[in-house]
């Protein structure tokens, strides 16, 4: 979940690396460090600092020159945030420096062996093990030193290595944690995310697991950890550098909430087929006969992606009449699940690199399952591992908490559900109805966002709550879960989500004036059942904020959301609750884009 950036060329490297770290800080922000060198002045110079990238920048001296360097912004796994635990980690002879994303599972065993050989460790990190393994290698080439070291480690890694004796190169390696090369004019870049690269180049190469690369100023080559050369052709990324700017907003979260109308328009563009009242999803690699043989759909994701999968499963059941459910990938991969050849598995990840999801995909593929990916990042690991899939085209999302990616993922599931439904028994009339509803979404999202000032006032009213309860029934329950997660992530207020139908089976014991309830109340066939739940809460003096299509008499306040088709209503009903979480956090003075203890892309277990 950390950020790596590196450069080799002719430019002064420190400003480039610090700029790259700023763009990657959403991946980790408890400490940072930088090391530089130059063929004209061999030797490694390093600066590290606990805290944000700005704290590191304040420590970098004016005369910190070099044309080659690597840098890192950390999200702590092994060892508390501190100067000494910050990356890069340097060998005792100050010849080797390593930055690392991931977790080395056998670090403790390797550490004991190295200590027995007289190696003194300075940090608590697993990464320092790699540094000493590389430094102690007797191989003549840096590439061989790194290769020997990574063969000894178990776990996940994305690493970049500098060596004082080889100042003309950076060696990188990947296993389970992303490494992306940026190809420039007589200069090369490396990063864990294209966000650090797009300012300088849009030509990228994404390494596969088990692959390494050597970067020199005018060339690069890729090869496996066994030493076999691989062929890597650069691809052009779509995202512009401006996509990573705040665009006049105070925070990325606010910007990304307000980008949702355009983002939804983008995921729909070019995919609707009016002639047959269906959609084109060419990337599925699933023909009509294969689609008709599907007997069950299992959706796997983590956090927000899991909640999007819950909404997706409901839409697939309703529109395609295929049994479907969603499960946390982090649980699925450990429970030795029965893999059915008639089941279609769908892996959901914003980054396309979420390790728990990727590991589940790899296990499913090993057992012969068909796996589709629903991801935002083109060319990401899950996109490459899956048999096919759907890109959600949300554009870059920098804030740690997801908003527009969540919304676009639910829309992508609506497209998939419509496609599967029309392949099976969904009528032309219902297909047309859903298409008309999809086309209304961008305008309705804009309409919801116009209520920001009213939602801000409500947020300020509820900001002193110590806990909040979110409820919804059937279609509303995944919305309640996602809204509860958003509030927790960004405001640090404890929040819990329950099916409204479960209130009387336990959670009613919590109801009192000090515990506000946020109720999702769509105008569908369960409207009266949901109103009965509001009655139960009101009878116990509970405060209620309803999100509904019409004013709710039993609620203390109601946020009105425009009505769409019943199946698509959940896509809209979560959007005002994103604003509620945002303005609650703002009222409490939280660091909205970088919540404590969290990072954007979870590439560790």
Secondary structure, 3 states (H helix, E strand, C coil): CCEEEEEECCCCHHHHHHHHHHHHHHHCCCEEEEEEECCCCCCCEEEEEECCHHHHHHHCCCCCCCCEEEEEEECCCCCCCCCCCCCCEECCCCCEEEEEECCECCHHHHHHHHHHCCCCCCCCCCHHHHHHHHHHCCCCCHHHHHHHHHHHCCECEEEEEEECCCCCCEEEEEEECCCEEEECCCCEEEECCHHHCCCCCCEEEECCCCEEEEEECCEEEEEECCCCEECCCCEECCCCHHHHCCCCCCCHHHHHHHCHHHHHHHHHCCCEECCCCEECCHHHCCCHHHHHCCCEEEEEECCHHHHHHHHHHHHHHHHHCCEEEEEEHHHHCCCCCCCCCCEEEEEEECCCCCHHHHHHHHHHHHCCCEEEEEECCCCCHHHHHCCEEEECCCCCCCCCCCCHHHHHHHHHHHHHHHHHHHHCCCCHHHHHHHHHHHHHHHHHHHHHHCCHHHHHHHHHHHCCCCEEEEEECCHHHHHHHHHHHHHHHHHCCEEEEEEHHHHHHCHHHHCCCCCEEEEEECCCCCHHHHHHHHHHHHCCCCCEEEEECCCCCCCCEEEECCCCCHHHHHHHHCHHHHHHHHHHHHHCCCCCCCCCCCCCCCCCC
